């Protein structure tokens, strides 16, 4: 048997999650088991509740589908919550005898030995969270008929561990809903509207009893209609996400096999005043309580109060529900680029203290809009805050997202001792009205009058400091001033978040190139959104994301002497929201 590595396990998990997608085609049985005091760890096996199989053909090979089995470790302790032992998964295939043939994909999981109506897979290690366990490649059995159905049960075993078993159903035939791709205009201007006549077909062997239309669009887009048979949810604006709006629309009727349907009235898709890079996803599935629950994913939805959304032609009658034969063609998506701008305004702070004392300063920037900036496809950071430490001071605590660099902005191996300069990445999104707040603690080593450190919001790429979406580069730089005299030493911002910030002089381009081994700022992690602490732990701000990246070149500045140098920067990147994999054929 081949034991796959932690890296293979993570690849398998990513594949299973991408197949499920942001808009999963089937519910996953991945609920964490209840915590038990001093009890054995409980891991939960899961996967799709049901999978439809293409009927066995009169000639040629049967078309295969993939059933991804998952394994969930509910521990939240990423360092110590994993299981580091051998375990065995056993698949009872007797329930699908004569219905389906089952094989295992050895590329995305362990090699499993199939003996008669039983398969055994041996593996090692279960890390906290959801991961792929095995991929079953299933086809309709020779001699099976439309409507034949059966189940596969998966159990697990390991010393000192309990596995919650899982059962999945395979059914021959069923509806096969296919979403048609719409020819959208993708280069837009704010306020521009276009129609979205959602159209889908049923290419399966049986009618679909009602359909569930799922619409999901990012912050810069809007569908102004609010239908009474749709329910809506909007991401919490305080969270560092894309600002998704999700609509789940239950459309009644029997949607016949071989027929094509479109909405009785097309939707209206609008690029709002805050649009920039945006994405629209539209998906069709057979309607059921299980599907609606899976799509809600625990979020709170509110029902619309407008007209009823209908698809035509609508037939009367009912049909037995069954799984979609090919869930990978149920969804389409479109990306839009709107000609818009966003004004990133840096802000500094003013602090005072005696020699040897420690002070706290909050620096950062705000997005004054009108656009939100989100690199949805790449997931890379939108911008970097580049901070030069004021002369005569030492940083004693910083946000986790901030990385120490040399005075010239180069790579610095030592990340523990104080540095002359720091760079702090945003996440992949910066909403209009949001920004990044960065608390630093500084020790005043030498009492100087008006010592100042430059605060610049720039692109993550040192070589290209301009923010391409920002039409006002003059307010990209502000200052942190220590022991300033009177009002003559303007920090370019305020200590309450910098709403008045950005009055500092514009910075100049870098005067030296980075070292050959230097790289652009690292891609940020949108899950890191905890506020920073004065002890240096936790990232601050409303955008989320991890630290990283190289600073622009620059040096310590003394505001009283009138010197100021810094750098701006700009980035343009995209993040993959959904990776769909095509159904395998064998």
C-alpha positions, -999 to +999 in steps of 0.1 A: +000+000+000+012+035-008+011+059+021+006+095+010+024+124+026+010+155+045+015+175+013-005+149-007-032+150+019-035+188+016-036+186-022-064+160-019-083+182+005-080+212-018-093+191-047-123+179-027-131+214-015-128+229-049-150+202-064-176+211-037-169+248-046-182+279-030-215+267-041-214+229-033-233+205-055-240+182-026-241+185+012-211+174+031-214+154+063-185+171+080-201+183+113-176+181+141-184+155+168-193+169+202-163+176+225-158+149+251-138+156+282-106+135+282-121+112+255-105+098+224-104+122+194-135+118+172-129+122+134-159+125+110-160+109+076-180+127+050-186+134+013-216+139-011-249+126+001-258+113-033-241+110-067-259+103-100-244+079-126-247+081-163-266+050-175-244+022-189-241+029-227-251+006-255-216+009-269-183+023-256-172+028-221-194+041-193-189+077-182-173+079-147-180+102-118-159+109-088-170+106-051-146+125-028-146+111+007-134+136+033-121+134+068-126+161+094-105+166+125-125+192+146-095+202+167-086+240+165-051+234+178-031+235+146+002+227+163-009+199+187-043+188+176-032+164+148-032+126+149+002+112+141-006+075+137-017+049+112-054+045+104-075+023+082-106+031+061-129+003+051-155+007+023-185-016+023-194-019-014-220-046-011-249-021-013-240-011-049-235-046-063-251-047-097-256-009-096-221+006-098-185-004-103-160+012-079-123+020-083-100+043-064-080+072-077-044+065-065-031+099-077-051+119-052-051+095-023-038+063-009-038+031-030-066+009-018-070-028-021-105-040-033-114-075-025-149-085-036-174-062-019-149-046+004-121-021+000-094-013+025-072+018+025-043+024+049-029+058+056-011+079+082-019+112+099-050+133+104-044+171+106-068+196+122-096+206+098-111+191+067-089+170+044-094+146+015-093+109+025-100+090-008-115+096-042-138+069-056-142+066-093-176+052-100-195+041-131-228+024-137-225-014-138-232-034-169-268-045-168-279-018-144-311+001-153-322+037-149-333+043-113-312+016-097-297+028-065-275+016-037-252+028-009-215+027+001-206+029+038-172+041+050-158+033+085-125+041+101-102+025+127-071+036+146-056+031+180-070+057+204-092+074+178-130+072+170-143+076+135-179+086+127-190+065+098-205+079+066-229+065+040-232+079+004-258+069-022-252+061-059-281+062-084-282+053-120-298+081-141-314+113-130-315+150-141-284+167-155-288+204-151-264+224-173-260+262-169-254+281-201-227+308-202-239+343-208-221+367-232-216+395-207-199+428-214-170+426-190-154+461-194-178+484-175-182+519-161-198+527-127-236+526-129-237+505-161-264+479-162-269+448-184-294+420-186-287+385-173-312+361-190-301+330-170-306+299-192-302+263-183-309+228-197-317+194-184-296+169-203-303+140-179-326+110-181-353+122-157-371+154-149-359+178-122-385+185-095-379+222-091-346+240-094-325+260-070-308+290-087-279+303-067-265+338-075-233+351-059-217+384-067-189+405-052-192+439-035-190+460-066-220+444-083-257+444-076-289+428-087-315+453-076-345+429-078-354+411-046-377+382-055-401+367-030-390+332-038-354+341-032-335+345+001-305+368+004-275+372+026-246+398+025-212+392+041-206+411+073-189+444+063-166+441+093-151+409+080-121+408+056-139+392+026-150+399-009-183+414+004-203+387-013-241+388-018-257+354-021-292+348-034-309+313-032-340+312-055-363+282-053-381+279-087-410+254-087-420+231-116-410+199-134-380+207-156-381+180-183-352+160-195-340+173-229-356+207-224-340+242-220-354+269-198-347+306-192-360+332-168-394+347-176-378+381-169-340+386-172-321+397-141-304+431-141-267+431-133-253+465-123-218+478-118-221+501-087-201+532-079-177+510-059-171+484-086-135+476-097-126+439-101-157+418-095-171+384-101-206+370-107-213+332-102-246+316-112-255+280-105-284+256-111-293+225-091-324+204-084-341+220-054-343+202-021-341+210+016-307+194+017-294+216-011-307+248+005-291+239+038-258+231+021-258+264+002-267+285+033-236+271+051-250+284+084-254+320+073-285+340+080-307+347+050-337+371+045-365+365+020-371+391-007-404+409-009-407+415-047-422+395-076-418+357-081-388+346-101-400+322-128-384+300-154-402+293-187-415+270-199-428+257-166-444+222-167-469+207-142-464+175-124-437+161-101-407+139-105-387+118-081-356+137-069-322+122-077-285+134-079-272+154-108-253+133-133-226+159-138-224+186-111-194+202-126-213+219-154-240+234-131-221+267-126-208+295-147-190+327-137-179+360-152-153+385-142-157+422-147-133+452-148-149+485-141-131+518-149-129+532-114-105+546-088-098+544-051-081+570-030-057+553-004-049+579+022-020+573+046-021+585+082+006+588+108+006+597+145+021+621+170+036+607+202+056+621+230+077+607+258+109+610+278+141+592+271+137+555+280+099+556+279+077+534+257+049+549+236+023+535+214+015+548+179-011+538+154-004+543+117-020+530+085-043+541+057-079+544+047-096+537+014-116+569+007-132+552-024-152+553-043-141+518-054-134+488-033-103+469-044-103+431-044-079+408-062-104+380-062-087+356-086-051+358-073-056+363-036-026+386-035-023+416-012-037+448-025-011+471-010+017+475+015+022+500+043+059+509+044+070+523+077+104+539+084+112+539+122+118+575+135+154+583+144+163+578+181+135+552+187+133+513+187+103+492+178+095+469+208+062+455+195+046+453+161+016+436+144+022+401+132+015+410+096+045+434+095+079+422+084+112+437+093+135+449+064+167+468+061+169+505+061+171+504+023+141+481+021+160+449+014+155+414+028+163+409+065+168+374+078+165+385+115+128+390+123+132+391+161+154+420+169+143+456+162+147+468+126+149+503+110+120+496+087+088+475+084+064+465+057+029+454+063+007+438+037-031+442+034-052+412+026-066+405-009-094+430-004-097+466+008-132+478+010-143+513+004-144+530+038-120+505+053-082+503+055-055+491+078-047+502+113-012+492+126-003+497+163+034+499+170+052+502+204+084+523+203+110+529+230+125+564+230+162+558+232+173+594+225+152+625+231+151+644+198+128+672+188+105+663+158+120+630+149+098+615+121+092+582+104+076+580+070+044+560+065+037+552+029+009+530+014+022+516-018+021+486-041+036+453-029+061+454-057+091+475-048+101+479-084+067+495-093+056+517-064+026+534-080-009+524-070-025+522-105-061+528-092-052+558-070-055+592-087-041+611-057-005+599-049+003+630-028-017+616+001-001+582+000+025+594+025+022+606+061+045+607+091+049+593+126+063+622+147+080+618+180+082+648+204+071+673+177+071+711+185+038+728+181+018+723+149+047+728+126+054+691+124+023+676+108+020+638+110-002+638+079-029+620+099-047+616+132-044+591+160-081+581+157-078+563+124-064+588+100-096+602+086-078+636+082-046+619+071-025+621+039-013+656+041+024+647+040+046+654+010+044+628-019+072+602-017+097+597-045+104+564-064+130+540-050+166+550-057+180+515-056+170+482-069+163+452-046+187+424-041+185+396-067+170+372-042+143+396-031+107+388-041+074+408-041+054+409-009+039+375-001+003+366-008-018+373+022-041+350+040-077+364+042-084+343+073-060+364+094-082+392+106-076+394+144-066+429+156-030+435+166-019+437+202+007+459+218+027+428+226+033+423+189+008+394+184-022+395+161-027+415+130-046+448+131-070+465+107-102+458+088-087+441+058-072+409+072-042+392+057-007+382+066+024+402+067+052+400+042+067+417+013+097+440+007+097+477+015+105+505-009+139+520-005+142+548+020+158+559+052+151+573+086+137+609+083+138+639+107+108+661+100+124+691+118+152+691+093+128+690+064+140+657+048+115+631+037+120+601+014+098+571+008+082+550-018+049+542-033+038+510-050+011+493-070-002+458-078-025+441-101-034+405-094-062+380-094-074+351-070-091+318-080-125+318-062-137+285-076-117+256-092-140+232-108-126+199-120-143+180-149-158+146-142-133+119-151-139+094-179-127+059-179 
